[in-house]
Amino acid sequence: MSQQATQAPPATRSRLRRVLPLLITAWLVLEIWLLTVVASALGWFVVLMLLLGGVLLGGRLIKGAGRRALSAALEQSRNPQSKQPQTGTSLTVLAGVLLILPGFLSDLLGLTLLLPPTRALWRSAGRRLTRTGPLADAVRLQEQVRIHRPDGKIIQGEVVDPDAGPRPDPEYRPPVAG
């Protein structure tokens, strides 16, 4: 029998996995080009100060978002029935990370995550992505694994289909043949 007949067919790659390296490369080239254009117009020292300012602002945003998240978690642990408003820390942390990354495009994207009108657009896009996009399966799986108790505690568990028949005993080990 030839070796070609026993080989499995090559796995098809998703469209995103094929295009993502190109998109990242294009993003990096555009960032570098924009840095050189701005540096030639304003000077390298100004560009360096702008990038340093982005790093400082991004770090401050992440630190503040962490504090808000910690205080919300502490309040929730003290009083599980309290209806604490969402802190929006995930978008703020993402904005901080984008501001820390060197480049003006990432800074512009990070700033759009901070402004209220565009923040609402990003939030709705994120919801749509987790409902129908590639992250939808991960979100559904996470919800299946969690069992919410009335007192607010979350118990990790497994969804079992009773119609699937008897489940094998997990302690059973077949005898070693030999």
Backbone as CSV, one residue per row, in Angstrom:
resi,resn,N_x,N_y,N_z,CA_x,CA_y,CA_z,C_x,C_y,C_z
1,MET,0.850,-1.177,0.000,0.000,0.000,0.000,0.894,1.239,0.000
2,SER,0.558,2.194,-0.789,1.392,3.396,-0.885,1.156,4.304,0.311
3,GLN,2.127,5.141,0.551,2.050,6.041,1.702,1.020,7.140,1.473
4,GLN,0.739,7.486,0.217,-0.247,8.518,-0.064,-1.639,8.095,0.356
5,ALA,-1.948,6.845,0.241,-3.284,6.372,0.566,-3.542,6.418,2.067
6,THR,-2.511,6.316,2.890,-2.715,6.295,4.336,-2.700,7.684,4.958
7,GLN,-2.261,8.698,4.216,-2.221,10.038,4.786,-3.611,10.636,4.825
8,ALA,-3.880,11.358,5.907,-5.170,12.035,6.045,-5.164,13.276,5.158
9,PRO,-6.330,13.683,4.696,-6.384,14.897,3.881,-5.989,16.104,4.728
10,PRO,-5.363,17.101,4.121,-4.938,18.268,4.900,-6.139,19.005,5.480
11,ALA,-5.969,19.475,6.710,-7.054,20.193,7.372,-7.232,21.553,6.713
12,THR,-8.470,21.921,6.489,-8.729,23.233,5.889,-8.638,24.296,6.972
13,ARG,-8.027,25.392,6.633,-7.871,26.494,7.589,-9.022,27.455,7.404
14,SER,-9.448,28.027,8.502,-10.536,28.992,8.421,-10.050,30.243,7.693
15,ARG,-10.983,30.997,7.209,-10.652,32.207,6.464,-9.900,33.199,7.336
16,LEU,-10.318,33.313,8.587,-9.660,34.245,9.502,-8.212,33.834,9.749
17,ARG,-7.960,32.543,9.907,-6.590,32.075,10.153,-5.691,32.290,8.948
18,ARG,-6.266,32.344,7.753,-5.471,32.604,6.562,-5.173,34.091,6.403
19,VAL,-6.119,34.945,6.780,-6.002,36.378,6.526,-5.356,37.121,7.691
20,LEU,-5.462,36.597,8.898,-4.970,37.303,10.084,-3.493,37.684,10.013
21,PRO,-2.575,36.809,9.597,-1.171,37.246,9.491,-0.979,38.416,8.524
22,LEU,-1.731,38.409,7.425,-1.648,39.528,6.487,-2.169,40.815,7.104
23,LEU,-3.271,40.729,7.834,-3.825,41.917,8.478,-2.873,42.494,9.524
24,ILE,-2.251,41.623,10.309,-1.304,42.089,11.333,-0.095,42.737,10.670
25,THR,0.399,42.131,9.600,1.543,42.695,8.887,1.188,44.054,8.288
26,ALA,0.022,44.158,7.676,-0.409,45.438,7.103,-0.560,46.491,8.196
27,TRP,-1.107,46.103,9.340,-1.264,47.032,10.468,0.102,47.557,10.928
28,LEU,1.068,46.657,11.091,2.403,47.059,11.550,3.101,47.967,10.541
29,VAL,3.007,47.635,9.260,3.614,48.478,8.227,2.967,49.858,8.223
30,LEU,1.648,49.914,8.352,0.941,51.197,8.389,1.327,52.011,9.624
31,GLU,1.486,51.349,10.772,1.911,52.045,12.000,3.300,52.656,11.824
32,ILE,4.219,51.881,11.274,5.586,52.377,11.076,5.603,53.524,10.069
33,TRP,4.862,53.374,8.981,4.800,54.438,7.984,4.226,55.713,8.591
34,LEU,3.150,55.591,9.368,2.533,56.765,9.981,3.479,57.417,10.992
35,LEU,4.221,56.615,11.733,5.207,57.178,12.663,6.268,57.983,11.924
36,THR,6.747,57.478,10.811,7.779,58.210,10.068,7.226,59.479,9.433
37,VAL,5.981,59.434,8.959,5.369,60.626,8.363,5.186,61.707,9.418
38,VAL,4.640,61.326,10.577,4.431,62.306,11.654,5.771,62.809,12.177
39,ALA,6.758,61.935,12.273,8.075,62.345,12.761,8.745,63.319,11.799
40,SER,8.554,63.126,10.504,9.152,64.068,9.558,8.450,65.420,9.602
41,ALA,7.170,65.419,9.969,6.437,66.689,10.042,6.664,67.398,11.377
42,LEU,6.650,66.667,12.471,6.734,67.284,13.795,8.096,67.129,14.464
43,GLY,8.852,66.145,14.058,10.131,65.870,14.690,10.052,64.610,15.548
44,TRP,11.194,63.927,15.665,11.229,62.663,16.397,11.009,62.849,17.897
45,PHE,11.457,63.972,18.439,11.282,64.205,19.872,9.795,64.326,20.227
46,VAL,9.037,65.027,19.395,7.589,65.179,19.627,6.899,63.813,19.528
47,VAL,7.281,63.027,18.529,6.695,61.694,18.373,7.015,60.827,19.583
48,LEU,8.253,60.895,20.055,8.645,60.126,21.234,7.839,60.554,22.460
49,MET,7.620,61.854,22.628,6.836,62.351,23.766,5.362,61.920,23.642
50,LEU,4.825,61.934,22.421,3.442,61.469,22.221,3.310,59.984,22.560
51,LEU,4.270,59.195,22.130,4.231,57.758,22.442,4.378,57.510,23.943
52,LEU,5.262,58.271,24.579,5.438,58.145,26.025,4.169,58.570,26.765
53,GLY,3.530,59.624,26.286,2.258,60.048,26.880,1.182,58.981,26.747
54,GLY,1.171,58.284,25.607,0.221,57.184,25.414,0.467,56.046,26.386
55,VAL,1.739,55.749,26.627,2.086,54.679,27.577,1.623,55.066,28.985
56,LEU,1.879,56.305,29.384,1.480,56.748,30.724,-0.042,56.775,30.874
57,LEU,-0.738,57.293,29.866,-2.202,57.338,29.922,-2.794,55.933,29.946
58,GLY,-2.245,55.028,29.126,-2.734,53.649,29.098,-2.526,52.948,30.426
59,GLY,-1.365,53.155,31.036,-1.119,52.551,32.346,-2.061,53.084,33.406
60,ARG,-2.328,54.370,33.343,-3.250,54.969,34.315,-4.679,54.443,34.128
61,LEU,-5.088,54.272,32.875,-6.421,53.722,32.603,-6.553,52.299,33.133
62,ILE,-5.537,51.487,32.902,-5.590,50.093,33.361,-5.615,50.036,34.882
63,LYS,-4.824,50.875,35.519,-4.792,50.901,36.984,-6.147,51.318,37.555
64,GLY,-6.754,52.350,36.967,-8.066,52.806,37.440,-9.155,51.767,37.211
65,ALA,-9.102,51.090,36.062,-10.094,50.049,35.773,-9.946,48.881,36.741
66,GLY,-8.712,48.557,37.085,-8.483,47.484,38.058,-9.029,47.846,39.423
67,ARG,-8.845,49.093,39.821,-9.392,49.532,41.110,-10.914,49.465,41.119
68,ARG,-11.547,49.927,40.029,-13.016,49.880,39.954,-13.518,48.443,39.993
69,ALA,-12.849,47.559,39.277,-13.263,46.155,39.261,-13.094,45.521,40.634
70,LEU,-12.003,45.848,41.316,-11.780,45.299,42.655,-12.830,45.810,43.638
71,SER,-13.142,47.093,43.594,-14.151,47.616,44.518,-15.526,47.033,44.216
72,ALA,-15.847,46.821,42.934,-17.126,46.197,42.583,-17.177,44.755,43.065
73,ALA,-16.055,44.031,42.948,-16.018,42.643,43.414,-16.137,42.569,44.928
74,LEU,-15.489,43.490,45.630,-15.595,43.504,47.087,-17.014,43.824,47.530
75,GLU,-17.653,44.788,46.862,-19.035,45.132,47.192,-19.967,43.955,46.917
76,GLN,-19.722,43.262,45.828,-20.548,42.097,45.483,-20.346,40.974,46.492
77,SER,-19.123,40.803,47.014,-18.884,39.750,47.994,-19.509,40.101,49.339
78,ARG,-19.561,41.389,49.661,-20.208,41.789,50.919,-21.714,41.662,50.846
79,ASN,-22.286,42.040,49.712,-23.733,42.031,49.560,-24.076,41.432,48.195
80,PRO,-24.269,40.107,48.111,-24.502,39.462,46.812,-25.790,39.907,46.124
81,GLN,-26.774,40.393,46.881,-28.033,40.793,46.276,-27.987,42.212,45.712
82,SER,-26.926,42.956,45.970,-26.877,44.339,45.484,-26.750,44.355,43.972
83,LYS,-27.473,45.248,43.366,-27.422,45.401,41.919,-26.417,46.480,41.591
84,GLN,-25.169,46.099,41.475,-24.095,47.038,41.169,-24.072,47.282,39.661
85,PRO,-23.985,48.544,39.235,-23.900,48.793,37.795,-22.599,48.251,37.232
86,GLN,-22.631,47.884,35.950,-21.421,47.371,35.317,-20.373,48.469,35.252
87,THR,-19.137,48.084,35.504,-18.070,49.078,35.546,-17.472,49.349,34.170
88,GLY,-17.685,48.491,33.195,-17.135,48.693,31.862,-15.622,48.577,31.820
89,THR,-15.074,47.757,32.704,-13.618,47.685,32.802,-12.963,47.010,31.605
90,SER,-13.650,46.093,30.954,-13.003,45.373,29.851,-12.654,46.321,28.701
91,LEU,-13.564,47.210,28.339,-13.264,48.165,27.274,-12.191,49.161,27.706
92,THR,-12.211,49.541,28.979,-11.206,50.484,29.471,-9.823,49.840,29.482
93,VAL,-9.746,48.593,29.902,-8.455,47.888,29.900,-7.955,47.701,28.470
94,LEU,-8.851,47.343,27.558,-8.454,47.199,26.162,-7.965,48.534,25.599
95,ALA,-8.639,49.618,25.943,-8.197,50.945,25.506,-6.817,51.255,26.073
96,GLY,-6.582,50.913,27.334,-5.276,51.141,27.941,-4.178,50.352,27.261
97,VAL,-4.455,49.111,26.924,-3.456,48.287,26.242,-3.151,48.861,24.857
98,LEU,-4.194,49.300,24.152,-3.963,49.885,22.831,-3.179,51.191,22.917
99,LEU,-3.389,51.965,23.982,-2.621,53.197,24.157,-1.162,52.897,24.500
100,ILE,-0.919,51.811,25.207,0.451,51.446,25.564,1.232,50.965,24.335
101,LEU,0.562,50.285,23.418,1.243,49.813,22.209,1.754,51.012,21.411
102,PRO,2.966,50.933,20.907,3.498,52.070,20.149,2.815,52.204,18.787
103,GLY,2.435,53.410,18.459,1.819,53.679,17.166,0.592,54.549,17.324
104,PHE,0.318,55.311,16.284,-0.794,56.251,16.343,-2.129,55.605,15.997
105,LEU,-2.131,54.584,15.157,-3.397,53.908,14.846,-3.947,53.184,16.068
106,SER,-3.079,52.495,16.801,-3.545,51.808,18.011,-4.005,52.830,19.053
107,ASP,-3.330,53.998,19.119,-3.766,55.050,20.039,-5.146,55.579,19.645
108,LEU,-5.352,55.785,18.350,-6.648,56.272,17.878,-7.753,55.258,18.171
109,LEU,-7.464,53.997,17.949,-8.438,52.943,18.248,-8.724,52.888,19.749
110,GLY,-7.671,53.031,20.568,-7.862,53.041,22.014,-8.702,54.230,22.475
111,LEU,-8.489,55.373,21.863,-9.286,56.551,22.230,-10.752,56.390,21.842
112,THR,-11.030,55.687,20.731,-12.432,55.451,20.373,-13.123,54.536,21.379
113,LEU,-12.349,53.705,22.069,-12.943,52.854,23.105,-13.276,53.640,24.363
114,LEU,-12.747,54.852,24.495,-12.989,55.665,25.686,-14.122,56.670,25.508
115,LEU,-14.359,57.110,24.283,-15.391,58.118,24.043,-16.774,57.472,24.089
116,PRO,-17.736,58.080,24.812,-19.049,57.437,24.990,-19.792,57.057,23.706
117,PRO,-19.866,57.896,22.680,-20.624,57.471,21.489,-19.992,56.263,20.785
118,THR,-18.681,56.286,20.609,-18.031,55.169,19.933,-17.910,53.952,20.846
119,ARG,-17.857,54.188,22.143,-17.808,53.081,23.112,-19.081,52.240,23.015
120,ALA,-20.220,52.915,22.839,-21.484,52.184,22.686,-21.472,51.350,21.403
121,LEU,-20.884,51.884,20.346,-20.784,51.114,19.100,-19.897,49.885,19.275
122,TRP,-18.761,50.055,19.946,-17.863,48.925,20.204,-18.546,47.876,21.071
123,ARG,-19.304,48.335,22.084,-19.995,47.400,22.972,-21.028,46.583,22.191
124,SER,-21.796,47.231,21.320,-22.792,46.492,20.539,-22.123,45.543,19.549
125,ALA,-20.988,45.949,18.984,-20.254,45.052,18.083,-19.733,43.837,18.846
126,GLY,-19.273,44.047,20.074,-18.805,42.932,20.897,-19.923,41.971,21.247
127,ARG,-21.095,42.523,21.561,-22.244,41.648,21.846,-22.626,40.825,20.627
128,ARG,-22.633,41.476,19.468,-22.989,40.777,18.234,-21.957,39.684,17.929
129,LEU,-20.692,39.957,18.179,-19.630,38.981,17.937,-19.767,37.766,18.847
130,THR,-20.144,38.004,20.111,-20.280,36.879,21.032,-21.590,36.140,20.844
131,ARG,-22.539,36.716,20.115,-23.791,36.017,19.841,-23.714,35.166,18.586
132,THR,-23.051,35.686,17.538,-23.083,34.989,16.256,-21.712,34.710,15.673
133,GLY,-20.675,35.287,16.188,-19.349,35.153,15.592,-18.598,33.938,16.092
134,PRO,-17.294,33.940,15.894,-16.477,32.794,16.302,-16.410,32.612,17.814
135,LEU,-16.726,33.643,18.573,-16.700,33.517,20.029,-18.013,32.984,20.601
136,ALA,-19.037,32.854,19.763,-20.348,32.435,20.248,-20.302,31.048,20.888
137,ASP,-19.572,30.123,20.270,-19.490,28.768,20.823,-18.808,28.772,22.184
138,ALA,-17.768,29.584,22.333,-17.065,29.660,23.619,-17.957,30.243,24.700
139,VAL,-18.745,31.249,24.363,-19.648,31.859,25.347,-20.736,30.869,25.745
140,ARG,-21.298,30.154,24.766,-22.331,29.154,25.080,-21.766,28.041,25.955
141,LEU,-20.557,27.584,25.662,-19.936,26.534,26.462,-19.708,27.011,27.888
142,GLN,-19.278,28.238,28.044,-19.049,28.780,29.385,-20.368,28.831,30.159
143,GLU,-21.437,29.223,29.513,-22.732,29.276,30.195,-23.243,27.877,30.531
144,GLN,-22.943,26.883,29.706,-23.370,25.528,30.002,-22.640,24.962,31.200
145,VAL,-21.379,25.336,31.369,-20.572,24.775,32.440,-20.950,25.385,33.786
146,ARG,-21.477,26.586,33.797,-21.809,27.249,35.053,-23.242,26.952,35.462
147,ILE,-23.400,26.680,36.737,-24.719,26.506,37.321,-24.873,27.610,38.352
148,HIS,-25.866,28.471,38.163,-26.049,29.596,39.066,-27.008,29.201,40.185
149,ARG,-26.571,29.382,41.423,-27.418,29.104,42.565,-28.177,30.367,42.942
150,PRO,-29.306,30.236,43.664,-30.095,31.412,44.035,-29.324,32.405,44.914
151,ASP,-28.355,31.922,45.677,-27.614,32.839,46.547,-26.485,33.549,45.810
152,GLY,-26.373,33.374,44.499,-25.378,34.096,43.716,-24.080,33.348,43.507
153,LYS,-23.894,32.229,44.187,-22.655,31.474,44.023,-22.698,30.700,42.714
154,ILE,-21.558,30.491,42.129,-21.458,29.757,40.869,-20.733,28.450,41.137
155,ILE,-21.346,27.371,40.685,-20.765,26.049,40.861,-20.365,25.531,39.490
156,GLN,-19.114,25.111,39.353,-18.685,24.521,38.094,-19.318,23.145,37.980
157,GLY,-19.849,22.828,36.809,-20.507,21.550,36.635,-20.434,21.095,35.195
158,GLU,-21.181,20.058,34.905,-21.211,19.483,33.577,-22.654,19.230,33.206
159,VAL,-23.021,19.563,31.977,-24.366,19.315,31.500,-24.441,17.870,31.043
160,VAL,-25.406,17.119,31.599,-25.556,15.708,31.274,-26.913,15.511,30.629
161,ASP,-26.925,14.850,29.489,-28.171,14.557,28.789,-28.712,13.230,29.314
162,PRO,-29.867,13.245,30.019,-30.379,11.983,30.581,-30.821,11.004,29.507
163,ASP,-31.125,11.463,28.297,-31.568,10.570,27.232,-30.403,9.868,26.540
164,ALA,-29.180,10.255,26.879,-28.011,9.678,26.217,-27.713,8.266,26.696
165,GLY,-28.393,7.799,27.722,-28.156,6.446,28.217,-27.208,6.444,29.389
166,PRO,-26.887,5.254,29.894,-26.004,5.188,31.061,-24.593,5.637,30.708
167,ARG,-23.991,6.303,31.647,-22.621,6.771,31.460,-21.669,5.729,32.036
168,PRO,-20.518,5.537,31.408,-19.569,4.549,31.932,-19.003,5.012,33.275
169,ASP,-18.675,4.042,34.092,-18.107,4.335,35.403,-16.707,4.920,35.221
170,PRO,-16.447,6.137,35.742,-15.124,6.737,35.533,-14.010,6.023,36.301
171,GLU,-14.352,5.220,37.309,-13.343,4.511,38.097,-12.961,3.177,37.461
172,TYR,-13.740,2.693,36.481,-13.467,1.406,35.869,-12.220,1.477,35.007
173,ARG,-11.346,0.503,35.193,-10.133,0.375,34.365,-10.106,-1.053,33.826
174,PRO,-10.042,-1.190,32.499,-10.042,-2.545,31.946,-8.743,-3.274,32.327
175,PRO,-8.820,-4.591,32.402,-7.618,-5.365,32.755,-6.559,-5.234,31.667
176,VAL,-5.314,-5.312,32.077,-4.215,-5.235,31.141,-4.079,-6.595,30.434
177,ALA,-4.132,-6.538,29.133,-4.013,-7.775,28.343,-2.530,-8.096,28.184
178,GLY,-2.203,-9.342,28.345,-0.787,-9.624,28.155,-0.402,-10.977,28.332
